[in-house]
Amino acid sequence: MDTLKAGDAADVEDAVRAAVAGDQPLEIIGHGSKRSIGHAMTTDAVLDVSALNAVTCYEPHELIITVQAGAPLDEVVSLLDSRNQEFAFEPMDTAALLGVRSGRGTIGGMIGAGLAGPRRIKAGGVRDHLLGAHAVSGFGDGFKAGGRVVKNVTGYDLCKLLAGSWGTLAVMTEVTLKVMPKAEAERTLVLRGLDDVTANRAMTAALGSPYDVSGAAHMSRTALEAARGALAVLASTGQAATLLRLEGIAASVAHRGAALAAHLAPFGAGELVEGAESAALWCDVRDVAPFAADGPLGGWPVWRIVCPPASGGAFGQALARETGGEVIYDWAGGLLWAALPSSVDVVDAYAASLRRRLAPLGGHATLLRAGEELRRTVDVFHPQAKGVAALAERVRRSFDPGSILNRGRLTRTPIS
């Protein structure tokens, strides 16, 4: 397979136009850290945009950054950290989960995947922070959508379509994102020994309180024991842990931490973890550390499940009992990570039963980690309802009528 290395946006346009002319689809990559997510692509060549890696404009006082799509995410995060700023949606690092070398994720991959972390319940997702983009469509034409300020609404919604599109609509070359100041202080309230359903109630009670919770997660004892680093410390008591994060100015965090502990006293006495220890816990939650590829559960397929938060505890508890798997709860029960054991009797990684159970809840499930053979036989991304699928296909064809970009990544039956 040929690899085409783009040095600038013009090279991207030329490569796509040549692919269109020859009806030869392209796989779009930065550093390839997420290549194992999705179906095996039916492409003839790779378009490598990793050389488009410059930060073209950073205005800390305006809370915006413009950066090329191939820029390493770690380097951009370090730049923001030097000015005490961050991406508020906490972009996930999938390296440990997928078993690839850390630090290979790019800004374009971050947007294309759209995987937000624990703070999504408060700050929104990736698309909510994407202000504008320069990209090349499947026609080979460059276009600009959105702008560099929130009030610029010309084409504003168009750029948001790129978030979570997995490279199937356009090749991003440069993007502008909103950044936010980092909190002065953070504190995590840890409740011990709750079962999944009770923990779900505690998390939703915390989110319904006036104490501005920015993270709500729950892990079983066995999930904690499978983790390393910060979460592994919580396993010492042999109990499940429910984590509730508060952020802001120090005085406010201290007051709200005490008030939240009192508010949740019916669920048990909590302990408080502060500062760097608290931050390390939430990095592990964000990156699903207990399911790391080199850990005890590394050989199991991993599902990413989104459902109504109030239903998460009961759904996850039933799923774990039925399959013998492990479930981690984030977004107060709205996001479930499920590592389900492989079995000769379950050839679809529980896809059919999982999605059947999700249907009444209006949820969806993505097979985020699995071997290539399994990804060839199971719909990795949740099948869409007929009307939604038709609309999505109309949108895709308006960007890429020949299905030149990442053909076959989203569906088992590639659209030609």
N, C-alpha and C positions, 0 to 999 in steps of 0.2 A: 504494500500500500504506500503510495506516494505521500510525502509530507510537504506541504506548502507553508513556508514561513513568511508571515506578513510583517513588514517593517513599519507600515503606516496605514492609514485608512484607505488610501488609493490602492495599495496592494490588495486589501481585502475586497474592494470593488472589482478589481481585475480578476481575482481568483474566483469570485462568485459568478461573474459574467462568463468566464471560460467554462465553469461547471454547468451553467445553464445551457450554453451553446452545445456542449457535448452530452447533456443529460447525464452527468456524472455527479451524484450526490457527495456532499462534504460532511465530515465529522468535524465539529468545531471544538477546539480545546484551548485551554490556557496552559496549565501544567498537568492536566489530566487527573487531578485528585478525585474527581467524582465520576470517572468513566464507567465504573461498575454499577452505577445507579441507572435503572431503566433497562430497556430491552437492547439486545445486541443490534447495532445499527447496520443497515444495508448501504454502506458507503464505499466509495472507491478511493477516496483520498482524505487526508487530514489537513485541515486549515489551522495552523498554530498561530495564535495571536499573542503569545507570551512576550514578544518583543515590544508590544504596545503597553509599556509599564510605567509611564511617567505620571507624576502628580503635576497636572498642568496649572492648577490654581487652588490655593488654600487660603481662605479668609476666616481666621478664627473668630474675629469680632462679628462677622456676619453669619457664623455657624453654617458655613457651606464648604464643601470640598469638591473639586472637579478632578477626576483621575481617569487615566486610560484603563480599559477593561482588563488588560493582562497584568496589571499591577498586583504584586503579592499582597494578600489581605493582611498578613502579619506585619508587613512593613508599613502599611497605611494605618493600622491600629496603633503601632508604635509611634508614628508621627502624631496622631491624635492624642495619644497618652502624654506626649511631651508638652502638650498645651492643655492638659487636664480635660480633654474632651473624648467623646466616644460615639460609636453608633449605638443609639439607645435600644435598638431592637436585638442586640446581642447576637450577632451572626454566629451560627453553629460551626464548629470545626469538626468535620466528619472524619478526620484522619484516623483517630484511634478506632472508631467504629468500623471503618472500612479496611483497616490494616494497611494504610499507606503512610509514607513518610510525612511527618508533621511539617507545616509551613508551606505546603504546596498549593493551597487554595488561592484563588484570585478574586478580584472585585467582580469581574464578569460572572464567574461561577457562583459567587455569593448571591448575585441578583437573579441569575438564571434558575438557581435552585430554590431561592425564596425561603430558606429554612431559618426562621427566627427562634431566638432563645426564650428563657423564662420571662423576660420583661415584656414580652408581647402583650400580656394581659393589661399592661398599663400604657406602653408606648406605641403599640401597633406593630405591624410587620414590615418587611423590607420595602414593599411597594409604597407604604405610607411615608417613607423617607427618601424616595427616589424623585428628584425634582425635574430632571431632564436627561436626555441621552442622545448621542450621535450613534447611528447604527447603519448597517447595510442590509437591505431587504433581500429576499430570495430572487428578486429581479436583477440584483447587482447594483441597485441604486442606493446611494447614500441619502440619509434623511435625518432630520433633527426633530425631536419631540420635547415639549416642555421647555424649561428655562433654568435660570440660576436663582430665582427667588420664588417663594411660595405663591405670591400674588400673580405670577405670570401663568395664566391658565390656557394659553394658546397651545393646543395639542397636549395638554397636561395629562389627560387620561390615556393617551396613546402610549406614552412611555411606560405607564404602569402595566400595560399588557406584557411587557418584557419580563417582569418579575414573575418567577415561577414557570416560565415558558420552556425551560430546559434547552434553550438554543434552537428552537424549532421555528421561530418567527423571523429572527434577524440576528446578525452578528454585531454585537455591541462593540464600539471602538472607544467611546468615551462617555462617562456618566457624571452627573452632578448629584450629590447626596447631601441631605441635611444632617448635621451633627449636633450633639448636645453636650453641655457641661457635665462632667462626672460629679456624682454626689459627693458631698463633703464627708459623709459618714454612712456606714451601713451596719445593720444588725440583723441577725437571724434568730427567730424564736424556734426552738426545736421541741416538738411534742413527741413523747415516746410511747411505743406499744399499742398504737391504734391499728385496728384492722382497716382494710381498704375502704369500706363503706363509711365507717366512722371518720376516717381521715378525710374523705371527700366532704363530709358534712362540716368538719372543722375548717377546711380550706375555703369552702363557699361562704361560711360564716365570717371568716377573716376578710374575704373580698367584699362582703356586704357591709363591713364595719366602716367607720369614718377614718381609719388609721392608715389609709393609702398604702396598701400592701403591693409590692412590686414583684413578688415571686411567691409561688405556692406549689410545693412539690411533695411527693410521698414515695418512700421506698420501703420494701419489705426487708426483714432481717437478712434473708438469703441474697437479695440484690446488693445490700450493703457489703456483705461478706465477699461478694464477687468483685467489688470495686478495689481500686488502689488509690493512694493519695488521700485527699481530704475526706472523701466520703467513707473510706475504710476506717477512719478514726471513730466514726459514729457506730460502727459495728461492734465495738467493744462491750456494749451492754447486752448484746444478744436480742435487741428489740428493733422493731420497725421504727422509722423516723419520719416525721412530718415537718417540713421546713417552710417557714414563712418569713419573707424578707421585707425589711423596711429600709428606705434610703432617704437622704436629705441632709439638712444641716444637723450638726451633732446634737444640739439641745432638743430639736424636734424628734430625732430618732430615739433618743433616750426616753423622752416622755411617751412617745407612741409605743415603744417596745414594752414599757411597763403596763400601759393601758391595754394593749392587745393581749398580753399575758393574762390580765384580769378578765378581759372579755371572753377568753377561751378557757378559763379555769374549769368549766364543767367537763372539758375534754382531758383534763389532767394538768399537773404542774409542768411548766416549760422551763428550758434552760436557754440562756442567751449566748450566742456566739458573735463576736464583733470583728470589725476591721478586716485584715488580710485573711484570717481564717474563714470568715463568712464569705468573702469574695471567692476563695478557693473552692468552697462547697458548691457555689453556683456555677463555676466553670465546669465542674464535674457533672452537675445536673444538665447543663446546656449541651455537653458533648456525650451524654449518656455513658459515662465512664464504666458502670458495671457491665455493660455489654461490649466492651472493647474486644477487638478481634484477637488479641493475644491473651485474653483472660479466660476464666473457666467457662464462660458462655459464648466464647468467640466462634464456635462452630455452628451455632444455631442461627437460622434466618431471623431477621429483625423487621418487625412491622412498625410503621408510624401511623397511629390512628388518631383521628380528630373526631370528637363527638361533643354533644352538649355537656358542659362541665358537671351539671347536677346528676348526669347519668353515668359519668365515668367510673366511679367507684364500683357500682354494681356490675357494670359491663366488664371491667377489668378483673374483678374477683371471680366472676363466672368463667371468664376466658382462661385464667390461670388454673382453676380447678379442672376444667374440661381437658386442657392440653398438657398440664404439668409444666407449663412455662412460667416465665417471670414477667411481671408488668411493672413499669415505672410510670408514675403520674406526674405531669407538669401542667401548667396553666390551670391549676386548681381542679384538675380532672378533665379538662378539655383536650389535653394532649396525652396520649398513652403511647409508651414505647413497649412493645411486646417481643420478647425473645422466646420463640416457640421451638421445642425440640423436633428434630427431624425423625422420621419414622418410615419404614417400608410400607406401612399401612396408610400413611398420610402423604400422598405424592404431591399435593398442592400446597403444602405448608399451611394448611387450614384455611386457605383463601376463600373457598366457597362458604364454609360455615361462618367464618368471621364476617364476611360481607353480608351474608344473610341476616345475621344478628344485628348488624349495623343499620340495615335498611329502615327499620321503624324509627330509629333515632335520627335519621338524616345525616349520619356520619360517613366518613370515608377512610380507607386504609391504603397505604402505599407500602409495598415490599421494598424497604430501603436497602437491606443487605441480604443477598442471596447469591448462590453460585450461578454461572451462566446457564447450566442445564435447566435449573428451576425457573430462571427468568425467561426461558424459551417456552415453557409450558403454562405459566401463570401470568395473568395480567398484572404487571408491576404496579401500574397506576389504576386507581379505582375506576371501573367502567362508568361512563357518564350516562345519564338519562338520555333518551333518544333526542328530545328537543335541545338539550344543552349540547349534546355531541354535534348536532347539526349546526348550531350557532358557532361552536368552537371551530368546526371545519371551515365555515365561511370566513371566519377571522383569519385562520391560518392561510387559506388560499389567497386572501387579499394581500398577505405579506409574501407568501412563498408558494405560488400556484404549482410549481413543478416539484415540490417537496425535495428541494435541493439540500436544505439544512437539517442535519441530524435526522435523516429519514429513518423511521422505524423506532426511534427512541421511546416514544410515548405509547405505541400500540404494537401488539404482536403481529398484526397484519399491516405492513407498511402501506401508506397511501402514496400512490404514484401519480 
